Amino acid sequence: MKSRSMGVLKGLAALLALYLCAPFLSVLGQLRGTDWRVLDIYTVFSAIGISAASSTVACVFIALGGIPLGYYLARHNTRGMAWLGFVVQLPLALPPLTSGVLLLFMFGPYGLVGHVLDAQLTDSFAGIVLAEIFVAAPFLIIAARSAFAEVDCSHERVAATLGLGPWQRFFRIVLPLAWPSIRAGLLLSWLRAFGEFGATVMVAYHPYSLPVYTYVAFGSLGLPAMLPLLAPTLAVALLISLLAGWRGSLRLSILPAFPARSLPSPVAPEGRHDLMLALSARRGEFDLHLRWHTQSHRLAILGASGSGKSLSLRLISGTESASHATVVLGGEDLSSVPLEQRGIAWVPQDYGLFPHLDVAAQLALSPFADPAAAAHWLAHLGLCELKNRLPAQLSLGQRQRVALARALSCRACLLLLDEPFSALDTPRRRDLVQALRKLQGEIDCVTLLVTHDPDEAALLADEIMVLDEGRCLQSGPVQWLFRYPASLKVAKLLGLDNVGEGSVDGASVLHTNAGLAMKGNFAAHARVMWRLPFDAIQLDAEGTRRAEFLGFMPRHGEMLASFSLEGEVLLARSASDADLQPGRCYGLTLEAGECEVWPIVGAADPQAAESLCDAHEAVQADA
């Protein structure tokens, strides 16, 4: 059945292909009896020259306006832009003669413009150009709009953080990436203008363009005269079509790469790591509100997918607007500094390398790039042999190192890393995490990492903010955060086990929310968090507590035994040769003296929670 269906599709494709090719093949049968002297060669080439020249002039004007128009149609999804996009494509749907009549209403003797200019635009070379612009421009506009829509907006944001202004971003990043499709659209516009008859004959019958002259010659000499006229036409069309289909790239340098000395230096307070963030933004139903003041050199934002981590980085970098976004580093308010001069280097999740630039060009792109620093990081990160490769020729790990080298080659005061290891396999991920950890000790800038992996955050940060649904659940030094999570949700995001919520009564009995009770030297408190170390849970055949064995769970490179005890799921270390059967109950002994308890109230504030925990531990020591 599948083979029959594919046969039908192939047959339909072959029929259409044959029909489209047949008219060109039919020319071969006319070659022998054709009189090539029937036409005035001078007039033929004059008409070809007029059509080629008018098409070229028309395409210059089409390119000057159509490329920017395609860009704005692609980047602005407003209702007004949607209507504008609809209107500028209407010439494609109109019969060419109708397009000519519309142009006469404007440029003819009784039109508004024609009346002012005494109808000098009709029956002239200018009239031919005007007619060709009207009917051919939609081809370029549609191609440009589609091409710009395919260019990832993150490339522009990354370029902005590298110090490129709007003009430089457009001409050095966006246009080169969109150029293959734009070039094809521009050449198709040229062909459309070159072959336009209907609008041209209405607006400018004289001088003869090639389509008009073809019509006149056919009327006076008939079909035998057509082949000598069609031959040069087909040759021109074939040449332009081949150019339209050529897959080349564009490396535009229309705007020079201004040397760093001609630009204001970015804000880069060396050795000062006092960072204050105040961000507020709304995206649809999602609200982000957070404040953070820290003096640490290495920072991390930890949270699940959709918590607002990447949005926070874009707001900090200034590449996305917000109702309120304040970023103060080393006493300098970066939020009041132009985006191109903030000195913030951003490495997005996909690394943000520009597909049309090789590694060396990536590092030299920024106006603030330091050639000596670029050479240093190329060698230091093992990229010297890769400097002539394009991003598509690099592995994920190599791309990550190139993105880091590019960011470090600029004079950045803040390095933003958006889940830089998410696309890597485990061995490579571990190697690059260690490499970045070492790198952090060699650079004098604040690093802010966004991740959902608590191990990465613990290795690469001194302070962590735990984010959930656009709100900060807890922030503080790494050791404090992992020791005193403020809530069960924070504990889960940190990947902590044997942690829960509960209360301690006057008899020093801990009651977990699930129903487990442990007698110990605990200070009474209405709401507490508790944590039981793995080693505090022991298999004991004579133990009074009976727990159901659930199975073995991998944790940090070792296999732990999972038990269900009075509603709580607890992990414990067990002998590798222990014969445990899932579903069976075993005796357990809990070392309540090793259970750590701390109050929930104030846990989101490191200093307040630390003092509460110190007082709590003092009560336990006295008891």
N, C-alpha and C positions, 0 to 999 in steps of 0.2 A: 504493500500500500504506500509506504514511504517512497519507494523507488518510482512508482507511478506518479505520485504528486510532484516529485522533483522533476520528472520528465515533462510534465505539463508546464512547470515554471520555466524550464529551459527552452521549451518550444515557443512560449510567449515572448521570452527575451530575444530569441533568435529572429522571430518575425519582425519585431520592432527594429532590431539592429539592421536587418536586411533592408527594410524600408528606408531607413535613414541613410544607408550607404548607397542604395541603388541610384539615386539621382546623380551622385558624383561619378559612379561607374558608367552611367549612360553617356557622359561627355566623351569617353574614349571612342565610342562609335561614330562620333561626328568629326574626329580629327582629320580623316583622310580627305573629305570633300570640302573642307573649310577654306574660304578665300580670306587670307589674313590681311589683304590690302583693301577690303571693303570699307574700312573705317579710317578716318583721319587720325593718325597716330598722335599728332600734336594735341588735338582736342581730347583724345582719350586720356593722355597723361596729364593734361591740364585739369580735367575733371578729377582724376585720381589725386593729383596734388592738392586741389581745393578740398576734397573730402578728407585727405590725410591731415592737412594743416588745420582745418576747422575742427576735426575730431581731437587733435592734440591740444589745441587751445581750449576746447570745451572741457577736456579731461583735466587740464590744469586747474580751471575754475572749480570743476567738480571735486577734485582732490582737496583744494584749499578749504572748501566748505563742507564737503561730504565726510571727510575723515573726522573732523571735530564733531559734526552732527551725529555720526554713528557712535562716537565715544559717549556723548551726553545722553543719547537715547539708551545706550547700554547701562550707563551708571545711574540714571535717575528714573525710577519706576513710579513716577507720579502720573496722575490722570491726564494732565496737560501734555506730558511727553508721550503718553500712549496715543493721544489724538494726533499729535504732530507726526509721530511715526506712521500712523494710518494715512494721513493726508499726503505725505511725501512719497508714498508708494503708489498713489492713485494713477500716475501716468502709465504704470505697467498694465493697468486694467482698461485704459482708454484706447479706442481705435486711434491710430496715428493721425488720421485726418482730423479727428475731434481735438487732439492735442494742438494741431496747427490752428484750428479755429479759435481755441482758447487763447493762444498766443497772439492771434490777430486782434482779439478783443482788447489786448493790453498794448501791443506794439504797432498795430495797424493805423491807418490814417485817422480813424475815429476813436482809437483807444486813448486812454489817459496819457501814457508815456509817448505813444506815437504822435499825439496831437502836440505835445510839448516839443518833440524833436522833429516835427514836420515829416513824419513817416520815413525818416532816413534809415531806420534799422531794417526795414523790409527790403527785399530784393537786393541784398548786400551780403558780403562775407559775414558781417556781424549778425545778420538775421539767421544765417545757417548755424552759427555757433549757438545763438539763443535757442533755436529749435532743438539742437542736439543736446544741449545741457538739460532741457526739460525732460526729454524722453530717456536719456541715458543715466542721469544722476541716481535714480533709484537702485540701479544695479550695484553701484559702489556703496551707497548708504546701507543697503541690506547686508552686503558683505562685511562692511566695517562694523555694523552693529553686532552681528553674530560673532565676529572675530574678537571684538573687545569684551563681549559677554563671556567668552571662553577664557579670558585672561583672569587668573585668580587675583582677587582684590588684595589678598595678603601680600602679593609681590609689591604692590604700591606702598602698603603699610611698612613692610620691611625696609624698602628703599628710603622712606621718610625717616625712619629711625637711624639710617646710615648717614643722614645729612643731605639727601638730595631734595631740592626744592620741587615744586609742582611741574615746572617746565622740564627739568631734568628727569623727573620720574616718567613723564609722558614720552619724551623723545629717546631716552636711553633704556627704558624698561618696557613700558606698555606697548608703544608702537612697534619696536622690533619683534615682540612676541606675537603681535597680531598681524604683522606685515605679510606673511605668505597668503593669507586669505584676502587681505586688503589689496595686494598686488593683483591677485586673480580677478577680484571685483573691478579694479581700475581698468584692467585690460579688456574685460568684458564690456565695460562702459565704453571704452574706445571703439570696440567692434560694433556696439549698438549705435554709437554716433556715426561711425563710418558708413554703416548701411542704412541709415535712416532716410526714408523717402516721404512718408505721409506728411509729417509736420514740416519738413523742409520745403516741399513743393508748395505748401500753403503760405509759408512765411517768406521764402526766398527762392523763387523760380529761377532767378538769375543771381549770380553766376551759376553755371551748371555744377552741381556736385555730382559725384559718380552715380548715385541712385537716380537722380533726375535725368542725367544724360542717358543712362541705360533705358529709361522709360521713353525718352525722345527718340533714341536710335531704334528701339523696337517698333515704335509707331511709324517711322519713315522707311526703315530698311528691312524689317521683319526678322524672323528667327535666324536666318543664315548669318546675320551680322553679330549675333549674341556671343558666340564662342570667343572671338578675339577680344571682346569686351570683358567676358567673364574670367578669362585666364589670369590677367593681373589681379582682378578682384579676389579670386580664389587663392592666389599666392599670398596676398597680404593677409587674408583671413586665416590661412594656415599658419603663417609665421606668428601672428598675434596669439592664436589659440595655443601654439606650442609654448610660447612665453607664459601664458596664463596657467598652463599645467605644470610648469617647471617648479619643482619644490626646492626653493632656495631659502636662505635666511638673510636677515637684514641686520647689520651691525651699525646702527646709526650713531654718528658722532656729531649731529647737527649742533648740539650744545657742547662746548668743551668741558672737560673734567677740570673745573677750576681748582687751582692749587689751594691747599689749606690756608696759606698765608693771606689769600684774598677774601677769606670768609671769617666772620667772628668765630672765635674758639667756643666750643661747647662748654656748658657749665660742668666742671669736673673738679669738685673740691677734694683734693688728694688727702688721704688719711682721715677723713671725717665721714663717719658712717652713721650719723644720727638721722634716721629715716622716720618721717611721719606721713601716714597715709590717711586720707578721709575721702571715701568714694561712695557715690550714690548714683544709681542708674536703674532704669526700668526698661525691660525688653519684653513686650507683650504682657504676659501674666507673671513674668519673673521680675522680682525686685532684688537689687543688690545694695546692701548698706553695710559698710565696715569701716572701722577706725583701727589704726595700729601705730604705735610709737615704739621704736626699738633702736638700740645702739649696736646691734650685732652686725658682724661683717658678712655672715652667711645666713640666709633666711629661706624659709620654705612655706608655701601655702599647700595644705593637705586637704583633700576632700574627694568625694565620689564624683562620678560623671554628672554634669548638670548642676554642680554646686555653685558655679560662678567663678571658678579658678581662672580659666582662660580670659573671660570677660574682665576680670580684675587686672590681668596683665595688659590687656589692650587699653584699658582706662589709664593705667599707670604710664604706659608708653605714649599716650596721647593720640594713638591711632584710631580711637573710637570716642565719640562724644558722650557726655554724661550730663545729667542735671547738676551734678556737683562732683568735682574731682580735684583734690589737692594733693600734691606730691612735693614734700619738702625734704631735701637731702643736704646734710651738712649746713643747715641754715639757709640754703638757697631754695626758693620756691620755684621748682621746675615747671609747675603748671602754668606759670605766667611767661615762660620762655617759649619762643616759636618751636614747633615740633622738630624742625631740622637742626636745632642748636641745643637740644636738651642734653645731649651726651648720654642717651639711654640706648644701649644695644639690646636688640630683641632677637632671640632665636626661637621661632615658632615651632609648633609640634612637628611640622613636615620639613623643618630646617630652613625653608624660605630661600633656597638657592634659585638663581635666575637661569632658566633653561638655556638661554642663548649665549651665556658667558662661561668661559673656562675658569678653572680654579684661580689662576693668576689674576684674571680680570675681576673676579668676584672680590678679591681682597683689595684691589686698587680702585674699586668703584667709588667709594665714599670720598667726598672732598676732604674729610678729616683723616683719611687713611695715612698711616705713617709707614713709608716703605721699609724702614729698618725693622719696625715691629712686625710688618707682614712677613719679611724674610725670616725673622726669628721664629714666629709661630708656624710658618711652613716647615721649617726644619724641626722644631720642637715637637710638632704633632705628626711628623712623618709624612708630610704631603709634598715634598719637593719633587718626587717622581710623578706626581699627579697634576702638576700645575697647568698642563696643557689639555687636560680632560674636561669635557662637559659633564654637568651633573648626571645625565643619563648614563654615563660610563663609569659611575662610582657606585660602590656598595653603600648600604645604609650607614654603616659605621664610618665610612670615609666622608659621606655627606655631613654627618654630624660634626666631624672634626673640622671640615671646611667651614661650616657655619660658625663654629666657635672661633676659628682663626680669623674669620672676617670680622666678627664682633670685637675680638681682642685687638685687632689692628687699628681700631679707631680709639680715640681718647674718650672712653666711656667711663662714667662714674657709677652707672647702674647697669648690671647685666641681667636681663630677664630670660629665663629658660622655661619654655612651656612644654612639659612632659617630653624632654629630649630623648628618653630611652624607650618610649612606649612601643616603637616599631622594631626593636632589636630582639634577637634571640637571647636566651639566658646567659650563656658564656660571654658573648660579646657585651651584653648589658653590664655584667659584673666588671669586666675589664675597663669599660668606659666610665663607669661610676667611680672606680678607683682612680682613673686618670683625671677625671674632673675634680675629685677630692684633692689630689695633689696640685692641680692647676690653681685651685682657690687660694692656696698658700703662696702662690707666685705672683698674684695680681693685686693691685690696690684699688679694687672697686667692690661695691656691694653686689652680691649675687642673690637673686631672688628666684627660687625654683618652684615651679608648680608641678605637683605630682599626686597620684592616688596611691603610691606605694610608701608605706610608713618606713620601710627599711631605707629607701633612698633618702627620704626626708631626714632620718636620724643620722645618716652618714654624711650628708652634704649640707646640713644646717646646724646652726647653734641655737636658733629660735624657730619655732613653728607656729603657724596659725592654722587651726582646724576650722574649715569652712563647710557649711551645710545650708543649702537652699538660700544662698545669698547672705547668710549671717555668720558671724564669728561665734563658734561655740566655745573656743578656748584658745589662748595664745600664751606663749611663754618659753623659757629655756627647754631644750630637748629633754634633759634628764628629769626636770621637774614635771614636764608634761606626761612623760611615760610613767612616772611614779605616781602622780596624782591626777588621773583623768577626771574631768569635771562631771562627766555623766556616762551612762552606759553607751550612748551613741558615740561619744568621743573615744571611748575604749575600743569600740568595734572598728572605728576608722583608723585607730592606731594599731590595730591587729593584735590587741591584748587578749589573753585567755584567762579563764578563772577569775574574772572580774565581774562585779555586779553591784546592785544597789540594795539597800536594806535599812535597818535601824538597830540601835542598841538600847536595851531596856536597863532599868536600874540594877538588875542582877548581873550586869556585864554579859548578857547573852546577845549574840548577834543573830538577828532574824533576817534572812535574805528575802527579797520580794517573792521568790519562787517557793519559799517555805522551809528552806534548810536552816537549822539552828545550830550554833556553835557557842560553847561556854568558854570565855577567856577573860583576860584582863583588859576589857574594853571600857572606855569612858562612855557614859550614856549620851546618846544624841539621837534626835528624831530622824534625821536623814543622813545616811553615810554611804560612802563607796567602800567596797572591800575587795581585796585581792589575796588569793591563796596560791603560793608558789607550787610549781609542779612537784618538787621534792617533799612538800608537806602532805602529800596524799600517798599512802602506802597500802599495797595489797597485804591483807592480814586475814588468814583463814578463820581466825577467832575474833575478828573485828565485829563490833556490835552493829555497825552500819552496813547495810546490804545495798549494793549498787549494781545496776545492769550494765554490762559491757556492750558498748555500741560499735567498737571497731578501733582501728589504728588511724591516727591522723598525722600527716607530715607537718612539722613545725620547725623552721629554721634549720633544716638539714638533718633532723632526727624524727623518728616515729614515736608518737606519744599515744598512750592508751586513753580512750574516751569513755567516760562513765556517766550514767544518769543517776544522780543521787538526790532523792527528795525534791525533784523538780529542777535541780541545777545540773547543767552539763559541765563536767570537770575533766581536765586533762591531767594525766599523771605519767611519770616515767616508770617504765617496767623493764624487767630483764628481757633481753632479746630472745631468750628461749622460753619465755612464759607461754603456757598453753592456755590461751584465752579464747573462748568461743562467743561470738556475738549472740546476744539474746539471753545469755546466762547471767546469773547474779553471783557476785563475789563479795567477800568481806573487805571493808576498807577501814583504815584508821586515819583520821584527820588531825594534824598537829595544829591545833587552834592557836598555840602561842606564836606560830609563824605567820598567821593571818594578819595582814595589815589593813587597818581601818582608818578612814579620814572623813571629815565632814564634807558634805556637798555644798553647803552654804558658802558663797564667796570663792568657790574653787576656780571660777573663771578669771579671778584676779590673782596672779602669782604671789604677790607680797601678802595679801590678806589670807590666802589659802595656806601659805607657808607658815604664817604665825599661828593659824588655827591648828595646823597639823603638829607644830612644835608643842603647843599647849596640850594637845591630845596625847602625844607621845609621852609628855611629862606625867600626865595622869596615869598612863599605863605603867610607867616606870615606878611611880610611887606605890601603885597597887601590887 
